[in-house]
Amino acid sequence: MASKICTICGKKSGMSWTLVKLRGKYNPTQKVRKYPNLQWARLASGKRVLACAKCIKRMAKV
């Protein structure tokens, strides 16, 4: 299985909290791991790498 890290910028997963509003106050309930939007992309050299969507957009501009 491929790792969940962008090979171009090094972006990886991060922790986030889901907040539920309860009686007018926010109740931090549980931690959730958020992963970057990784896609298979082909570099100019012809090599296929896992890159995040932001890096793929950046490569298209150049």
PDBQT receptor file of N, H, CA, C and O in Angstrom, charges set to zero:
ATOM      1  N   MET A   1       0.832  -1.186   0.000  1.00  0.00    +0.000 N 
ATOM      2  CA  MET A   1       0.000   0.000   0.000  1.00  0.00    +0.000 C 
ATOM      3  C   MET A   1       0.874   1.246   0.000  1.00  0.00    +0.000 C 
ATOM      4  O   MET A   1       1.885   1.314   0.698  1.00  0.00    +0.000 OA
ATOM      5  N   ALA A   2       0.468   2.223  -0.791  1.00  0.00    +0.000 N 
ATOM      6  H   ALA A   2      -0.354   2.167  -1.358  1.00  0.00    +0.000 HD
ATOM      7  CA  ALA A   2       1.236   3.458  -0.885  1.00  0.00    +0.000 C 
ATOM      8  C   ALA A   2       1.030   4.292   0.378  1.00  0.00    +0.000 C 
ATOM      9  O   ALA A   2      -0.036   4.267   0.993  1.00  0.00    +0.000 OA
ATOM     10  N   SER A   3       2.072   5.030   0.746  1.00  0.00    +0.000 N 
ATOM     11  H   SER A   3       2.938   5.051   0.246  1.00  0.00    +0.000 HD
ATOM     12  CA  SER A   3       1.947   5.865   1.936  1.00  0.00    +0.000 C 
ATOM     13  C   SER A   3       1.077   7.080   1.634  1.00  0.00    +0.000 C 
ATOM     14  O   SER A   3       0.907   7.449   0.472  1.00  0.00    +0.000 OA
ATOM     15  N   LYS A   4       0.529   7.700   2.666  1.00  0.00    +0.000 N 
ATOM     16  H   LYS A   4       0.667   7.400   3.611  1.00  0.00    +0.000 HD
ATOM     17  CA  LYS A   4      -0.398   8.822   2.496  1.00  0.00    +0.000 C 
ATOM     18  C   LYS A   4       0.326  10.146   2.675  1.00  0.00    +0.000 C 
ATOM     19  O   LYS A   4      -0.105  11.008   3.441  1.00  0.00    +0.000 OA
ATOM     20  N   ILE A   5       1.447  10.297   1.948  1.00  0.00    +0.000 N 
ATOM     21  H   ILE A   5       1.797   9.596   1.326  1.00  0.00    +0.000 HD
ATOM     22  CA  ILE A   5       2.250  11.522   1.993  1.00  0.00    +0.000 C 
ATOM     23  C   ILE A   5       2.487  11.986   0.556  1.00  0.00    +0.000 C 
ATOM     24  O   ILE A   5       2.804  11.177  -0.315  1.00  0.00    +0.000 OA
ATOM     25  N   CYS A   6       2.334  13.274   0.312  1.00  0.00    +0.000 N 
ATOM     26  H   CYS A   6       2.077  13.932   1.020  1.00  0.00    +0.000 HD
ATOM     27  CA  CYS A   6       2.601  13.838  -1.016  1.00  0.00    +0.000 C 
ATOM     28  C   CYS A   6       4.097  13.782  -1.279  1.00  0.00    +0.000 C 
ATOM     29  O   CYS A   6       4.886  14.220  -0.442  1.00  0.00    +0.000 OA
ATOM     30  N   THR A   7       4.502  13.245  -2.437  1.00  0.00    +0.000 N 
ATOM     31  H   THR A   7       3.861  12.889  -3.117  1.00  0.00    +0.000 HD
ATOM     32  CA  THR A   7       5.930  13.114  -2.740  1.00  0.00    +0.000 C 
ATOM     33  C   THR A   7       6.549  14.439  -3.155  1.00  0.00    +0.000 C 
ATOM     34  O   THR A   7       7.773  14.566  -3.131  1.00  0.00    +0.000 OA
ATOM     35  N   ILE A   8       5.743  15.436  -3.537  1.00  0.00    +0.000 N 
ATOM     36  H   ILE A   8       4.748  15.332  -3.556  1.00  0.00    +0.000 HD
ATOM     37  CA  ILE A   8       6.279  16.715  -3.995  1.00  0.00    +0.000 C 
ATOM     38  C   ILE A   8       6.479  17.680  -2.831  1.00  0.00    +0.000 C 
ATOM     39  O   ILE A   8       7.582  18.188  -2.627  1.00  0.00    +0.000 OA
ATOM     40  N   CYS A   9       5.412  17.937  -2.062  1.00  0.00    +0.000 N 
ATOM     41  H   CYS A   9       4.516  17.525  -2.227  1.00  0.00    +0.000 HD
ATOM     42  CA  CYS A   9       5.515  18.932  -0.985  1.00  0.00    +0.000 C 
ATOM     43  C   CYS A   9       5.665  18.298   0.397  1.00  0.00    +0.000 C 
ATOM     44  O   CYS A   9       6.031  18.995   1.344  1.00  0.00    +0.000 OA
ATOM     45  N   GLY A  10       5.395  17.000   0.542  1.00  0.00    +0.000 N 
ATOM     46  H   GLY A  10       5.098  16.434  -0.227  1.00  0.00    +0.000 HD
ATOM     47  CA  GLY A  10       5.544  16.344   1.832  1.00  0.00    +0.000 C 
ATOM     48  C   GLY A  10       4.338  16.494   2.748  1.00  0.00    +0.000 C 
ATOM     49  O   GLY A  10       4.430  16.225   3.945  1.00  0.00    +0.000 OA
ATOM     50  N   LYS A  11       3.193  16.926   2.187  1.00  0.00    +0.000 N 
ATOM     51  H   LYS A  11       3.118  17.144   1.214  1.00  0.00    +0.000 HD
ATOM     52  CA  LYS A  11       1.987  17.089   3.002  1.00  0.00    +0.000 C 
ATOM     53  C   LYS A  11       1.530  15.721   3.497  1.00  0.00    +0.000 C 
ATOM     54  O   LYS A  11       1.526  14.750   2.741  1.00  0.00    +0.000 OA
ATOM     55  N   LYS A  12       1.142  15.650   4.779  1.00  0.00    +0.000 N 
ATOM     56  H   LYS A  12       1.144  16.439   5.393  1.00  0.00    +0.000 HD
ATOM     57  CA  LYS A  12       0.669  14.392   5.344  1.00  0.00    +0.000 C 
ATOM     58  C   LYS A  12      -0.568  14.636   6.189  1.00  0.00    +0.000 C 
ATOM     59  O   LYS A  12      -1.085  15.752   6.231  1.00  0.00    +0.000 OA
ATOM     60  N   SER A  13      -1.039  13.606   6.857  1.00  0.00    +0.000 N 
ATOM     61  H   SER A  13      -0.618  12.699   6.823  1.00  0.00    +0.000 HD
ATOM     62  CA  SER A  13      -2.291  13.716   7.600  1.00  0.00    +0.000 C 
ATOM     63  C   SER A  13      -2.132  14.615   8.819  1.00  0.00    +0.000 C 
ATOM     64  O   SER A  13      -1.027  14.848   9.310  1.00  0.00    +0.000 OA
ATOM     65  N   GLY A  14      -3.278  15.112   9.292  1.00  0.00    +0.000 N 
ATOM     66  H   GLY A  14      -4.175  14.922   8.893  1.00  0.00    +0.000 HD
ATOM     67  CA  GLY A  14      -3.299  15.957  10.477  1.00  0.00    +0.000 C 
ATOM     68  C   GLY A  14      -4.508  15.629  11.314  1.00  0.00    +0.000 C 
ATOM     69  O   GLY A  14      -5.466  15.031  10.825  1.00  0.00    +0.000 OA
ATOM     70  N   MET A  15      -4.472  16.022  12.589  1.00  0.00    +0.000 N 
ATOM     71  H   MET A  15      -3.694  16.508  12.986  1.00  0.00    +0.000 HD
ATOM     72  CA  MET A  15      -5.594  15.749  13.478  1.00  0.00    +0.000 C 
ATOM     73  C   MET A  15      -6.553  16.938  13.480  1.00  0.00    +0.000 C 
ATOM     74  O   MET A  15      -6.142  18.094  13.375  1.00  0.00    +0.000 OA
ATOM     75  N   SER A  16      -7.834  16.622  13.603  1.00  0.00    +0.000 N 
ATOM     76  H   SER A  16      -8.167  15.683  13.688  1.00  0.00    +0.000 HD
ATOM     77  CA  SER A  16      -8.887  17.634  13.647  1.00  0.00    +0.000 C 
ATOM     78  C   SER A  16      -9.923  17.183  14.656  1.00  0.00    +0.000 C 
ATOM     79  O   SER A  16      -9.999  16.002  14.994  1.00  0.00    +0.000 OA
ATOM     80  N   TRP A  17     -10.718  18.121  15.134  1.00  0.00    +0.000 N 
ATOM     81  H   TRP A  17     -10.656  19.081  14.859  1.00  0.00    +0.000 HD
ATOM     82  CA  TRP A  17     -11.768  17.793  16.088  1.00  0.00    +0.000 C 
ATOM     83  C   TRP A  17     -13.115  18.038  15.441  1.00  0.00    +0.000 C 
ATOM     84  O   TRP A  17     -13.299  19.012  14.712  1.00  0.00    +0.000 OA
ATOM     85  N   THR A  18     -14.065  17.139  15.714  1.00  0.00    +0.000 N 
ATOM     86  H   THR A  18     -13.916  16.348  16.306  1.00  0.00    +0.000 HD
ATOM     87  CA  THR A  18     -15.434  17.392  15.291  1.00  0.00    +0.000 C 
ATOM     88  C   THR A  18     -16.141  18.076  16.447  1.00  0.00    +0.000 C 
ATOM     89  O   THR A  18     -16.117  17.587  17.576  1.00  0.00    +0.000 OA
ATOM     90  N   LEU A  19     -16.768  19.205  16.164  1.00  0.00    +0.000 N 
ATOM     91  H   LEU A  19     -16.787  19.603  15.247  1.00  0.00    +0.000 HD
ATOM     92  CA  LEU A  19     -17.450  19.982  17.195  1.00  0.00    +0.000 C 
ATOM     93  C   LEU A  19     -18.947  19.830  17.027  1.00  0.00    +0.000 C 
ATOM     94  O   LEU A  19     -19.471  19.974  15.923  1.00  0.00    +0.000 OA
ATOM     95  N   VAL A  20     -19.634  19.540  18.116  1.00  0.00    +0.000 N 
ATOM     96  H   VAL A  20     -19.207  19.422  19.013  1.00  0.00    +0.000 HD
ATOM     97  CA  VAL A  20     -21.083  19.401  18.125  1.00  0.00    +0.000 C 
ATOM     98  C   VAL A  20     -21.640  20.489  19.028  1.00  0.00    +0.000 C 
ATOM     99  O   VAL A  20     -21.205  20.651  20.168  1.00  0.00    +0.000 OA
ATOM    100  N   LYS A  21     -22.607  21.232  18.503  1.00  0.00    +0.000 N 
ATOM    101  H   LYS A  21     -22.960  21.100  17.577  1.00  0.00    +0.000 HD
ATOM    102  CA  LYS A  21     -23.211  22.298  19.306  1.00  0.00    +0.000 C 
ATOM    103  C   LYS A  21     -24.259  21.687  20.231  1.00  0.00    +0.000 C 
ATOM    104  O   LYS A  21     -25.180  21.006  19.781  1.00  0.00    +0.000 OA
ATOM    105  N   LEU A  22     -24.108  21.937  21.520  1.00  0.00    +0.000 N 
ATOM    106  H   LEU A  22     -23.360  22.490  21.886  1.00  0.00    +0.000 HD
ATOM    107  CA  LEU A  22     -25.000  21.365  22.514  1.00  0.00    +0.000 C 
ATOM    108  C   LEU A  22     -25.420  22.463  23.487  1.00  0.00    +0.000 C 
ATOM    109  O   LEU A  22     -24.585  22.986  24.224  1.00  0.00    +0.000 OA
ATOM    110  N   ARG A  23     -26.679  22.810  23.498  1.00  0.00    +0.000 N 
ATOM    111  H   ARG A  23     -27.358  22.385  22.899  1.00  0.00    +0.000 HD
ATOM    112  CA  ARG A  23     -27.238  23.844  24.367  1.00  0.00    +0.000 C 
ATOM    113  C   ARG A  23     -26.491  25.180  24.244  1.00  0.00    +0.000 C 
ATOM    114  O   ARG A  23     -26.182  25.823  25.247  1.00  0.00    +0.000 OA
ATOM    115  N   GLY A  24     -26.211  25.579  23.017  1.00  0.00    +0.000 N 
ATOM    116  H   GLY A  24     -26.463  25.057  22.202  1.00  0.00    +0.000 HD
ATOM    117  CA  GLY A  24     -25.584  26.886  22.779  1.00  0.00    +0.000 C 
ATOM    118  C   GLY A  24     -24.080  26.900  22.912  1.00  0.00    +0.000 C 
ATOM    119  O   GLY A  24     -23.456  27.923  22.632  1.00  0.00    +0.000 OA
ATOM    120  N   LYS A  25     -23.466  25.791  23.335  1.00  0.00    +0.000 N 
ATOM    121  H   LYS A  25     -23.973  24.960  23.563  1.00  0.00    +0.000 HD
ATOM    122  CA  LYS A  25     -22.003  25.725  23.467  1.00  0.00    +0.000 C 
ATOM    123  C   LYS A  25     -21.477  24.595  22.585  1.00  0.00    +0.000 C 
ATOM    124  O   LYS A  25     -22.165  23.603  22.345  1.00  0.00    +0.000 OA
ATOM    125  N   TYR A  26     -20.250  24.764  22.110  1.00  0.00    +0.000 N 
ATOM    126  H   TYR A  26     -19.691  25.570  22.305  1.00  0.00    +0.000 HD
ATOM    127  CA  TYR A  26     -19.632  23.724  21.294  1.00  0.00    +0.000 C 
ATOM    128  C   TYR A  26     -19.001  22.672  22.188  1.00  0.00    +0.000 C 
ATOM    129  O   TYR A  26     -18.257  22.987  23.116  1.00  0.00    +0.000 OA
ATOM    130  N   ASN A  27     -19.310  21.421  21.892  1.00  0.00    +0.000 N 
ATOM    131  H   ASN A  27     -19.915  21.165  21.138  1.00  0.00    +0.000 HD
ATOM    132  CA  ASN A  27     -18.822  20.307  22.680  1.00  0.00    +0.000 C 
ATOM    133  C   ASN A  27     -17.804  19.531  21.849  1.00  0.00    +0.000 C 
ATOM    134  O   ASN A  27     -18.195  18.830  20.916  1.00  0.00    +0.000 OA
ATOM    135  N   PRO A  28     -16.503  19.633  22.160  1.00  0.00    +0.000 N 
ATOM    136  CA  PRO A  28     -15.516  18.862  21.392  1.00  0.00    +0.000 C 
ATOM    137  C   PRO A  28     -15.677  17.374  21.697  1.00  0.00    +0.000 C 
ATOM    138  O   PRO A  28     -15.447  16.935  22.824  1.00  0.00    +0.000 OA
ATOM    139  N   THR A  29     -16.071  16.608  20.691  1.00  0.00    +0.000 N 
ATOM    140  H   THR A  29     -16.258  16.965  19.776  1.00  0.00    +0.000 HD
ATOM    141  CA  THR A  29     -16.427  15.221  20.961  1.00  0.00    +0.000 C 
ATOM    142  C   THR A  29     -15.318  14.241  20.660  1.00  0.00    +0.000 C 
ATOM    143  O   THR A  29     -14.930  13.470  21.538  1.00  0.00    +0.000 OA
ATOM    144  N   GLN A  30     -14.795  14.245  19.450  1.00  0.00    +0.000 N 
ATOM    145  H   GLN A  30     -15.110  14.872  18.737  1.00  0.00    +0.000 HD
ATOM    146  CA  GLN A  30     -13.792  13.240  19.136  1.00  0.00    +0.000 C 
ATOM    147  C   GLN A  30     -12.783  13.780  18.145  1.00  0.00    +0.000 C 
ATOM    148  O   GLN A  30     -13.054  14.731  17.412  1.00  0.00    +0.000 OA
ATOM    149  N   LYS A  31     -11.620  13.160  18.133  1.00  0.00    +0.000 N 
ATOM    150  H   LYS A  31     -11.400  12.387  18.728  1.00  0.00    +0.000 HD
ATOM    151  CA  LYS A  31     -10.576  13.522  17.189  1.00  0.00    +0.000 C 
ATOM    152  C   LYS A  31     -10.787  12.736  15.894  1.00  0.00    +0.000 C 
ATOM    153  O   LYS A  31     -11.200  11.576  15.913  1.00  0.00    +0.000 OA
ATOM    154  N   VAL A  32     -10.495  13.392  14.776  1.00  0.00    +0.000 N 
ATOM    155  H   VAL A  32     -10.160  14.334  14.761  1.00  0.00    +0.000 HD
ATOM    156  CA  VAL A  32     -10.617  12.765  13.470  1.00  0.00    +0.000 C 
ATOM    157  C   VAL A  32      -9.330  13.030  12.718  1.00  0.00    +0.000 C 
ATOM    158  O   VAL A  32      -8.826  14.153  12.736  1.00  0.00    +0.000 OA
ATOM    159  N   ARG A  33      -8.786  12.017  12.057  1.00  0.00    +0.000 N 
ATOM    160  H   ARG A  33      -9.195  11.105  12.042  1.00  0.00    +0.000 HD
ATOM    161  CA  ARG A  33      -7.582  12.208  11.247  1.00  0.00    +0.000 C 
ATOM    162  C   ARG A  33      -7.997  12.584   9.834  1.00  0.00    +0.000 C 
ATOM    163  O   ARG A  33      -8.757  11.861   9.191  1.00  0.00    +0.000 OA
ATOM    164  N   LYS A  34      -7.495  13.724   9.349  1.00  0.00    +0.000 N 
ATOM    165  H   LYS A  34      -6.877  14.312   9.871  1.00  0.00    +0.000 HD
ATOM    166  CA  LYS A  34      -7.806  14.190   7.994  1.00  0.00    +0.000 C 
ATOM    167  C   LYS A  34      -6.596  13.917   7.101  1.00  0.00    +0.000 C 
ATOM    168  O   LYS A  34      -5.462  14.224   7.465  1.00  0.00    +0.000 OA
ATOM    169  N   TYR A  35      -6.853  13.336   5.930  1.00  0.00    +0.000 N 
ATOM    170  H   TYR A  35      -7.775  13.086   5.634  1.00  0.00    +0.000 HD
ATOM    171  CA  TYR A  35      -5.800  12.980   4.996  1.00  0.00    +0.000 C 
ATOM    172  C   TYR A  35      -5.807  13.944   3.812  1.00  0.00    +0.000 C 
ATOM    173  O   TYR A  35      -6.862  14.463   3.450  1.00  0.00    +0.000 OA
ATOM    174  N   PRO A  36      -4.632  14.193   3.196  1.00  0.00    +0.000 N 
ATOM    175  CA  PRO A  36      -4.594  15.063   2.022  1.00  0.00    +0.000 C 
ATOM    176  C   PRO A  36      -5.227  14.374   0.814  1.00  0.00    +0.000 C 
ATOM    177  O   PRO A  36      -5.309  13.146   0.762  1.00  0.00    +0.000 OA
ATOM    178  N   ASN A  37      -5.667  15.162  -0.144  1.00  0.00    +0.000 N 
ATOM    179  H   ASN A  37      -5.600  16.159  -0.103  1.00  0.00    +0.000 HD
ATOM    180  CA  ASN A  37      -6.300  14.656  -1.360  1.00  0.00    +0.000 C 
ATOM    181  C   ASN A  37      -5.206  14.207  -2.322  1.00  0.00    +0.000 C 
ATOM    182  O   ASN A  37      -4.761  14.986  -3.164  1.00  0.00    +0.000 OA
ATOM    183  N   LEU A  38      -4.771  12.954  -2.199  1.00  0.00    +0.000 N 
ATOM    184  H   LEU A  38      -5.133  12.321  -1.515  1.00  0.00    +0.000 HD
ATOM    185  CA  LEU A  38      -3.689  12.436  -3.025  1.00  0.00    +0.000 C 
ATOM    186  C   LEU A  38      -4.227  11.787  -4.288  1.00  0.00    +0.000 C 
ATOM    187  O   LEU A  38      -5.203  11.037  -4.255  1.00  0.00    +0.000 OA
ATOM    188  N   GLN A  39      -3.569  12.090  -5.408  1.00  0.00    +0.000 N 
ATOM    189  H   GLN A  39      -2.776  12.699  -5.435  1.00  0.00    +0.000 HD
ATOM    190  CA  GLN A  39      -3.930  11.530  -6.713  1.00  0.00    +0.000 C 
ATOM    191  C   GLN A  39      -2.651  11.045  -7.382  1.00  0.00    +0.000 C 
ATOM    192  O   GLN A  39      -1.561  11.547  -7.107  1.00  0.00    +0.000 OA
ATOM    193  N   TRP A  40      -2.801  10.060  -8.266  1.00  0.00    +0.000 N 
ATOM    194  H   TRP A  40      -3.687   9.652  -8.489  1.00  0.00    +0.000 HD
ATOM    195  CA  TRP A  40      -1.655   9.623  -9.051  1.00  0.00    +0.000 C 
ATOM    196  C   TRP A  40      -1.424  10.648 -10.153  1.00  0.00    +0.000 C 
ATOM    197  O   TRP A  40      -2.354  11.004 -10.877  1.00  0.00    +0.000 OA
ATOM    198  N   ALA A  41      -0.185  11.124 -10.285  1.00  0.00    +0.000 N 
ATOM    199  H   ALA A  41       0.571  10.834  -9.698  1.00  0.00    +0.000 HD
ATOM    200  CA  ALA A  41       0.156  12.109 -11.309  1.00  0.00    +0.000 C 
ATOM    201  C   ALA A  41       1.441  11.672 -12.000  1.00  0.00    +0.000 C 
ATOM    202  O   ALA A  41       2.282  10.995 -11.411  1.00  0.00    +0.000 OA
ATOM    203  N   ARG A  42       1.574  12.071 -13.253  1.00  0.00    +0.000 N 
ATOM    204  H   ARG A  42       0.890  12.621 -13.731  1.00  0.00    +0.000 HD
ATOM    205  CA  ARG A  42       2.765  11.719 -14.018  1.00  0.00    +0.000 C 
ATOM    206  C   ARG A  42       3.647  12.962 -14.125  1.00  0.00    +0.000 C 
ATOM    207  O   ARG A  42       3.195  14.023 -14.556  1.00  0.00    +0.000 OA
ATOM    208  N   LEU A  43       4.910  12.817 -13.727  1.00  0.00    +0.000 N 
ATOM    209  H   LEU A  43       5.278  11.956 -13.377  1.00  0.00    +0.000 HD
ATOM    210  CA  LEU A  43       5.857  13.930 -13.815  1.00  0.00    +0.000 C 
ATOM    211  C   LEU A  43       6.364  14.069 -15.244  1.00  0.00    +0.000 C 
ATOM    212  O   LEU A  43       6.066  13.232 -16.096  1.00  0.00    +0.000 OA
ATOM    213  N   ALA A  44       7.134  15.127 -15.508  1.00  0.00    +0.000 N 
ATOM    214  H   ALA A  44       7.376  15.807 -14.816  1.00  0.00    +0.000 HD
ATOM    215  CA  ALA A  44       7.688  15.360 -16.840  1.00  0.00    +0.000 C 
ATOM    216  C   ALA A  44       8.665  14.251 -17.232  1.00  0.00    +0.000 C 
ATOM    217  O   ALA A  44       8.853  13.966 -18.415  1.00  0.00    +0.000 OA
ATOM    218  N   SER A  45       9.281  13.630 -16.227  1.00  0.00    +0.000 N 
ATOM    219  H   SER A  45       9.127  13.861 -15.267  1.00  0.00    +0.000 HD
ATOM    220  CA  SER A  45      10.223  12.537 -16.507  1.00  0.00    +0.000 C 
ATOM    221  C   SER A  45       9.512  11.233 -16.844  1.00  0.00    +0.000 C 
ATOM    222  O   SER A  45      10.156  10.261 -17.242  1.00  0.00    +0.000 OA
ATOM    223  N   GLY A  46       8.177  11.202 -16.687  1.00  0.00    +0.000 N 
ATOM    224  H   GLY A  46       7.654  11.991 -16.364  1.00  0.00    +0.000 HD
ATOM    225  CA  GLY A  46       7.412   9.995 -16.990  1.00  0.00    +0.000 C 
ATOM    226  C   GLY A  46       7.138   9.121 -15.786  1.00  0.00    +0.000 C 
ATOM    227  O   GLY A  46       6.466   8.095 -15.897  1.00  0.00    +0.000 OA
ATOM    228  N   LYS A  47       7.659   9.524 -14.629  1.00  0.00    +0.000 N 
ATOM    229  H   LYS A  47       8.205  10.357 -14.539  1.00  0.00    +0.000 HD
ATOM    230  CA  LYS A  47       7.475   8.740 -13.403  1.00  0.00    +0.000 C 
ATOM    231  C   LYS A  47       6.117   9.059 -12.778  1.00  0.00    +0.000 C 
ATOM    232  O   LYS A  47       5.724  10.224 -12.724  1.00  0.00    +0.000 OA
ATOM    233  N   ARG A  48       5.383   8.021 -12.298  1.00  0.00    +0.000 N 
ATOM    234  H   ARG A  48       5.703   7.075 -12.343  1.00  0.00    +0.000 HD
ATOM    235  CA  ARG A  48       4.098   8.214 -11.629  1.00  0.00    +0.000 C 
ATOM    236  C   ARG A  48       4.334   8.361 -10.132  1.00  0.00    +0.000 C 
ATOM    237  O   ARG A  48       5.012   7.536  -9.519  1.00  0.00    +0.000 OA
ATOM    238  N   VAL A  49       3.770   9.420  -9.546  1.00  0.00    +0.000 N 
ATOM    239  H   VAL A  49       3.219  10.090 -10.044  1.00  0.00    +0.000 HD
ATOM    240  CA  VAL A  49       3.929   9.670  -8.113  1.00  0.00    +0.000 C 
ATOM    241  C   VAL A  49       2.580  10.036  -7.514  1.00  0.00    +0.000 C 
ATOM    242  O   VAL A  49       1.667  10.455  -8.226  1.00  0.00    +0.000 OA
ATOM    243  N   LEU A  50       2.461   9.874  -6.192  1.00  0.00    +0.000 N 
ATOM    244  H   LEU A  50       3.202   9.533  -5.614  1.00  0.00    +0.000 HD
ATOM    245  CA  LEU A  50       1.277  10.337  -5.469  1.00  0.00    +0.000 C 
ATOM    246  C   LEU A  50       1.512  11.792  -5.099  1.00  0.00    +0.000 C 
ATOM    247  O   LEU A  50       2.451  12.111  -4.370  1.00  0.00    +0.000 OA
ATOM    248  N   ALA A  51       0.655  12.677  -5.604  1.00  0.00    +0.000 N 
ATOM    249  H   ALA A  51      -0.108  12.418  -6.197  1.00  0.00    +0.000 HD
ATOM    250  CA  ALA A  51       0.785  14.099  -5.323  1.00  0.00    +0.000 C 
ATOM    251  C   ALA A  51      -0.554  14.635  -4.857  1.00  0.00    +0.000 C 
ATOM    252  O   ALA A  51      -1.601  14.145  -5.280  1.00  0.00    +0.000 OA
ATOM    253  N   CYS A  52      -0.530  15.644  -3.984  1.00  0.00    +0.000 N 
ATOM    254  H   CYS A  52       0.321  16.042  -3.640  1.00  0.00    +0.000 HD
ATOM    255  CA  CYS A  52      -1.781  16.238  -3.521  1.00  0.00    +0.000 C 
ATOM    256  C   CYS A  52      -2.355  17.107  -4.643  1.00  0.00    +0.000 C 
ATOM    257  O   CYS A  52      -1.639  17.519  -5.555  1.00  0.00    +0.000 OA
ATOM    258  N   ALA A  53      -3.651  17.373  -4.556  1.00  0.00    +0.000 N 
ATOM    259  H   ALA A  53      -4.233  17.039  -3.814  1.00  0.00    +0.000 HD
ATOM    260  CA  ALA A  53      -4.349  18.116  -5.608  1.00  0.00    +0.000 C 
ATOM    261  C   ALA A  53      -3.760  19.509  -5.792  1.00  0.00    +0.000 C 
ATOM    262  O   ALA A  53      -3.736  20.029  -6.907  1.00  0.00    +0.000 OA
ATOM    263  N   LYS A  54      -3.287  20.114  -4.710  1.00  0.00    +0.000 N 
ATOM    264  H   LYS A  54      -3.307  19.691  -3.804  1.00  0.00    +0.000 HD
ATOM    265  CA  LYS A  54      -2.702  21.454  -4.792  1.00  0.00    +0.000 C 
ATOM    266  C   LYS A  54      -1.427  21.440  -5.641  1.00  0.00    +0.000 C 
ATOM    267  O   LYS A  54      -1.202  22.348  -6.442  1.00  0.00    +0.000 OA
ATOM    268  N   CYS A  55      -0.597  20.410  -5.465  1.00  0.00    +0.000 N 
ATOM    269  H   CYS A  55      -0.780  19.673  -4.814  1.00  0.00    +0.000 HD
ATOM    270  CA  CYS A  55       0.644  20.301  -6.255  1.00  0.00    +0.000 C 
ATOM    271  C   CYS A  55       0.342  20.017  -7.729  1.00  0.00    +0.000 C 
ATOM    272  O   CYS A  55       1.042  20.515  -8.610  1.00  0.00    +0.000 OA
ATOM    273  N   ILE A  56      -0.707  19.213  -8.003  1.00  0.00    +0.000 N 
ATOM    274  H   ILE A  56      -1.276  18.808  -7.287  1.00  0.00    +0.000 HD
ATOM    275  CA  ILE A  56      -1.079  18.918  -9.372  1.00  0.00    +0.000 C 
ATOM    276  C   ILE A  56      -1.548  20.185 -10.068  1.00  0.00    +0.000 C 
ATOM    277  O   ILE A  56      -1.209  20.406 -11.231  1.00  0.00    +0.000 OA
ATOM    278  N   LYS A  57      -2.328  21.031  -9.378  1.00  0.00    +0.000 N 
ATOM    279  H   LYS A  57      -2.603  20.852  -8.434  1.00  0.00    +0.000 HD
ATOM    280  CA  LYS A  57      -2.750  22.306  -9.932  1.00  0.00    +0.000 C 
ATOM    281  C   LYS A  57      -1.544  23.194 -10.219  1.00  0.00    +0.000 C 
ATOM    282  O   LYS A  57      -1.478  23.853 -11.256  1.00  0.00    +0.000 OA
ATOM    283  N   ARG A  58      -0.589  23.203  -9.284  1.00  0.00    +0.000 N 
ATOM    284  H   ARG A  58      -0.643  22.667  -8.441  1.00  0.00    +0.000 HD
ATOM    285  CA  ARG A  58       0.603  24.032  -9.433  1.00  0.00    +0.000 C 
ATOM    286  C   ARG A  58       1.442  23.570 -10.620  1.00  0.00    +0.000 C 
ATOM    287  O   ARG A  58       2.002  24.390 -11.347  1.00  0.00    +0.000 OA
ATOM    288  N   MET A  59       1.527  22.229 -10.818  1.00  0.00    +0.000 N 
ATOM    289  H   MET A  59       1.072  21.563 -10.227  1.00  0.00    +0.000 HD
ATOM    290  CA  MET A  59       2.309  21.698 -11.947  1.00  0.00    +0.000 C 
ATOM    291  C   MET A  59       1.646  22.065 -13.266  1.00  0.00    +0.000 C 
ATOM    292  O   MET A  59       2.347  22.288 -14.254  1.00  0.00    +0.000 OA
ATOM    293  N   ALA A  60       0.314  22.135 -13.316  1.00  0.00    +0.000 N 
ATOM    294  H   ALA A  60      -0.255  21.954 -12.514  1.00  0.00    +0.000 HD
ATOM    295  CA  ALA A  60      -0.394  22.456 -14.557  1.00  0.00    +0.000 C 
ATOM    296  C   ALA A  60      -0.140  23.896 -14.988  1.00  0.00    +0.000 C 
ATOM    297  O   ALA A  60      -0.164  24.196 -16.181  1.00  0.00    +0.000 OA
ATOM    298  N   LYS A  61       0.104  24.796 -14.024  1.00  0.00    +0.000 N 
ATOM    299  H   LYS A  61       0.124  24.552 -13.055  1.00  0.00    +0.000 HD
ATOM    300  CA  LYS A  61       0.343  26.204 -14.355  1.00  0.00    +0.000 C 
ATOM    301  C   LYS A  61       1.694  26.413 -15.014  1.00  0.00    +0.000 C 
ATOM    302  O   LYS A  61       1.837  27.301 -15.855  1.00  0.00    +0.000 OA
ATOM    303  N   VAL A  62       2.682  25.619 -14.650  1.00  0.00    +0.000 N 
ATOM    304  H   VAL A  62       2.566  24.898 -13.967  1.00  0.00    +0.000 HD
ATOM    305  CA  VAL A  62       4.047  25.818 -15.158  1.00  0.00    +0.000 C 
ATOM    306  C   VAL A  62       4.194  25.280 -16.555  1.00  0.00    +0.000 C 
ATOM    307  O   VAL A  62       5.275  25.363 -17.138  1.00  0.00    +0.000 OA
TER     308      VAL A  62
